[in-house]
Amino acid sequence: HYLETGIDVLFVEALTSTGQMRLVNERFSPRIPLMANMVEGGKTPLMSSQKLEEIGYSLVIFPGGYVRATAKLATRYFESLKKNGTTEPFLEEMLNFNQLQSLLGTDEILNQGKAYE
């Protein structure tokens, strides 16, 4: 009945093995695209997007990775700042001013803004 509801993708929560993931693919694909949730520490084994595509998944999310990585880096940053009283020992782990401006596209944003002056 799930297809009749008009769903765009099917997600089966907390599969615990590659075998279970293959079974879901065999049962539901190609009738509906399948989504995998690669949350670190979850019940589903972590796999690359390439491996997931090989076993029939067309969408994968990594919902917690960015926050976990950022939190770890921020913790190291603040520990260093507390210990040293300066950011100098941590500079190699950071973007410099120009690198950050380039990443953010600051020059392009400012140039676009000039059109409204």
C-alpha positions, 0 to 999 in steps of 0.5 A: 500500500505504500506506493498508493500513498505517493511516496517518493522514497522508501526508508527502512529503519535500523537494518543491522546487516548488509544481508538485510539491506539486500533483502529490502532491495530485492523486495522493493526495488525498482518499484521505489527508490531506496534510502539508506541512513549512515549514522555513525554509531547506529544499528546499520553498518556504515558503508560508502555511497558506492557500496550502497549504490551497488546493492541497490540504494539510490539515496544515502544520508550521513545525518550526523557526521558533520556535527560530530566532526565539527564538535570534535574539532571545536573541542580541540580548538577550545582546549588549545585556546584554554591551555595556551591563551592564544590561537597561535598553536592551532593556526595550522588547523584553521583557514587563514583570513583569505582562505575563509573569504575565498571559501565563502565567496566574499568577493563575489558577494560584494561584487553582486551587491555593487549592482544595487548601489 
